[in-house]
Amino acid sequence: MDLGLKDRVYVVTGASRGLGYASARELVGDGAKVVVSGRDEKTVGEAAASLGPDAHGVAVDNADASAPQRLIAAARERFGRFDGILISVGGPPPGFVADTTDEQWQAAFDSVFLGAVRLARAAAAELGEGGVIGFVLSGSVHEPIGGLTISNGLRPGLAGFAKSLSDELGPRGIRVVGVLPARIDTDRVRELDGYAPDPAAARAANEARIPLRRYGTPEEFGRTAAFLLSPAASYLTGIMVPVDGGARGGF
């Protein structure tokens, strides 16, 4: 299936590793060009280099108010256009209600929530008909995840913002979508499993609750994100797509 991605240009944040990187790799693999970002100049440069000449790296923190303009300008200067953005940011530190500090909440809000809002707002101002704004969120949008108190507090609000934005931008032909990963086999998920007294047993128990009986792969997540960003998904907007092996249940 041709997704219609050839020569389209996307910004993918948080793409030096994990789900952002997997999504950028699938976009490039289907013919798109990407500007990838991350906080660390060395790692984001290595990620861009590994993706080849159709990728360009920019070291910037999502919490930086100048990030949206820098990233969109890089897309136009490097590749001559800007068709969409996938806003991905590393999860805030794990912790329970009693363990989390005001400083942790503020830092996470600036990066996970306000940074994403700024990026989406800037993209909306620059995109034309056929443009797309995607958010990498979490299964915690629908159900809290134990030990991720800050993420549980912020991700559902960001999903609500995304839905509101889709309603506002729909008449302009701009789509807004969300992708909700659950147990995808990334460093982040392995770290969370590692907090259990027996990580192997914790993983086995988690897999037993997933109808497909396994964790997803970053490639499976990336393919889903690439499809949702592509012209092939041109009638999909305002939706939150779980990538969870059926774990959520329901329709």
C-alpha positions in Angstrom: 0.0 0.0 0.0 1.3 3.4 -1.0 0.8 5.7 2.0 1.6 8.8 -0.1 4.5 9.8 2.1 7.1 10.4 -0.7 8.8 13.7 -0.3 6.5 14.9 2.5 8.3 16.6 5.4 7.6 16.0 9.0 9.0 17.1 12.4 9.3 14.3 14.9 10.2 15.3 18.4 11.7 13.1 21.1 13.2 11.0 18.2 16.7 10.2 19.3 15.4 6.8 20.6 12.3 4.9 21.5 8.9 5.4 19.9 9.8 8.8 18.3 12.8 7.2 16.6 10.8 4.2 15.5 8.2 6.5 13.9 10.8 8.6 12.2 12.4 5.5 10.8 9.1 4.3 9.3 8.4 7.7 7.8 11.8 7.8 6.1 11.4 4.2 5.0 8.2 5.1 3.2 9.8 8.1 1.4 9.2 11.0 3.7 11.8 13.4 5.0 12.1 14.2 8.7 13.5 16.6 11.1 14.2 14.7 14.3 14.8 16.4 17.7 16.0 15.5 21.1 17.7 17.2 24.0 21.2 15.8 23.6 23.1 17.1 20.5 25.2 13.9 20.2 22.4 11.4 20.4 20.1 13.3 18.1 22.9 13.7 15.6 23.6 9.9 15.7 19.9 9.2 15.3 19.6 11.5 12.3 22.8 10.0 10.7 21.4 6.4 11.2 18.2 7.4 9.3 20.2 8.7 6.3 20.2 11.8 4.1 16.4 12.2 4.4 16.8 13.1 8.1 18.1 16.1 9.9 18.7 16.4 13.6 18.1 19.4 15.8 19.0 19.4 19.5 16.3 21.2 21.4 14.1 20.6 24.5 10.3 20.5 24.0 10.1 22.7 27.1 12.1 25.5 25.3 9.7 28.2 24.1 11.8 28.6 20.9 11.6 24.9 20.0 8.5 25.2 17.7 10.0 27.9 15.5 13.4 26.3 15.3 12.0 22.9 14.3 9.6 24.2 11.7 12.2 26.6 10.2 14.7 23.6 10.0 12.1 21.6 8.0 11.6 24.4 5.5 15.3 25.3 5.2 16.5 21.8 4.9 13.7 20.1 2.9 11.7 23.0 1.5 8.3 22.3 3.1 6.4 21.3 6.2 3.6 18.8 6.2 3.1 17.7 9.7 4.5 17.0 13.2 4.6 14.1 15.6 4.9 15.4 19.1 6.6 12.8 21.3 8.3 13.4 24.6 10.0 11.1 27.1 7.8 10.2 30.0 8.2 12.0 33.3 10.0 10.1 36.1 8.0 7.3 37.7 6.7 7.8 41.2 3.7 7.7 43.5 1.7 10.6 44.8 3.6 10.9 48.0 7.0 10.7 46.2 6.5 13.4 43.6 7.6 17.0 44.2 6.4 20.3 43.0 9.6 20.7 41.0 9.0 17.4 39.2 5.4 18.3 38.4 6.5 21.7 37.0 9.3 20.3 34.9 6.9 17.6 33.5 4.2 20.1 32.8 6.6 22.4 30.9 7.9 19.5 28.8 5.0 17.0 28.4 2.1 19.4 28.4 2.9 23.0 27.7 5.8 22.1 25.3 3.4 20.0 23.3 0.7 22.7 23.3 3.3 25.2 21.9 4.5 22.8 19.2 0.9 22.0 18.1 -0.1 25.7 18.1 2.9 26.7 16.0 2.3 23.8 13.6 -1.4 24.8 13.2 -0.3 28.3 12.2 2.1 27.0 9.6 0.2 24.1 8.1 -2.2 24.2 5.2 -4.9 21.8 4.0 -3.6 18.2 4.2 -1.4 18.9 7.2 -1.4 16.8 10.3 -0.5 17.1 14.0 0.1 13.8 15.9 0.6 13.3 19.6 2.3 10.3 21.2 0.4 9.9 24.4 -0.1 6.8 26.6 -2.7 4.2 27.5 -3.0 6.2 30.7 -5.3 8.5 28.7 -8.0 5.9 29.5 -6.7 4.2 32.6 -4.1 5.2 35.2 -0.9 3.2 35.2 0.5 2.3 38.6 3.6 4.2 39.6 3.3 6.9 36.9 1.4 9.5 38.8 2.7 12.6 36.9 2.1 11.0 33.5 -1.4 9.9 34.6 -2.2 13.5 35.5 -0.9 15.1 32.3 -1.6 12.8 29.4 -5.4 12.7 29.6 -5.4 16.5 29.6 -3.3 16.6 26.5 -5.6 14.1 24.8 -8.5 16.6 25.6 -6.5 19.4 24.1 -5.8 17.3 21.0 -9.5 16.6 20.5 -10.4 20.3 20.9 -7.7 21.2 18.4 -9.0 18.6 15.9 -12.5 20.3 16.0 -11.0 23.7 15.5 -8.7 22.7 12.6 -10.9 20.3 10.8 -12.6 23.0 8.7 -9.1 24.0 7.4 -8.4 20.4 6.3 -5.8 19.9 9.0 -6.0 16.6 11.0 -5.1 15.9 14.6 -4.5 12.4 15.8 -3.2 10.6 18.9 -1.4 7.3 19.4 -1.7 5.5 22.7 1.2 3.0 23.3 0.9 0.6 26.2 3.5 -2.2 26.7 5.8 -1.5 23.8 9.3 -3.2 24.2 11.4 0.0 24.7 14.0 1.0 27.2 11.3 3.0 29.0 9.0 0.0 29.5 11.9 -2.3 30.5 12.9 0.4 33.1 9.4 0.3 34.5 9.4 -3.5 34.7 12.7 -3.3 36.4 11.1 -1.6 39.4 9.3 -4.8 40.3 11.0 -7.2 42.7 11.1 -9.8 39.9 11.2 -8.0 36.5 10.8 -11.2 34.5 7.7 -12.2 36.5 6.3 -8.7 36.1 6.7 -8.9 32.4 5.1 -12.3 32.2 2.2 -11.0 34.2 1.8 -8.0 32.0 1.9 -10.2 28.8 -0.8 -12.5 30.3 -3.1 -9.5 30.4 -2.6 -8.6 26.8 -4.8 -10.5 24.4 -2.0 -11.0 21.9 0.2 -12.3 24.8 3.2 -10.2 24.1 4.7 -6.7 24.2 4.5 -4.7 21.0 7.7 -3.8 19.0 8.8 -0.2 18.3 8.4 -1.0 14.6 4.7 -1.9 15.1 4.2 1.4 16.8 6.1 3.3 14.2 4.1 1.8 11.4 0.9 2.8 13.1 2.1 6.4 13.6 3.4 6.7 10.0 0.0 5.6 8.6 -1.9 8.1 10.8 0.4 10.9 9.6 0.1 9.9 6.0 -2.4 11.0 3.3 -3.7 7.4 3.3 -5.4 8.3 6.6 -6.9 11.5 5.2 -10.4 11.0 6.8 -9.1 10.2 10.3 -9.0 13.0 12.8 -9.9 13.6 16.4 -9.1 10.0 17.3 -6.9 8.3 19.8 -5.6 4.9 18.5 -4.4 2.4 21.1 -1.4 0.4 20.2 -1.6 -2.2 22.9 -2.3 -5.6 21.6 -5.9 -5.4 22.6 -5.1 -4.7 26.3 -7.7 -1.9 26.7 -10.7 -4.0 25.7 -14.1 -2.6 24.7 -14.9 -1.3 21.2 
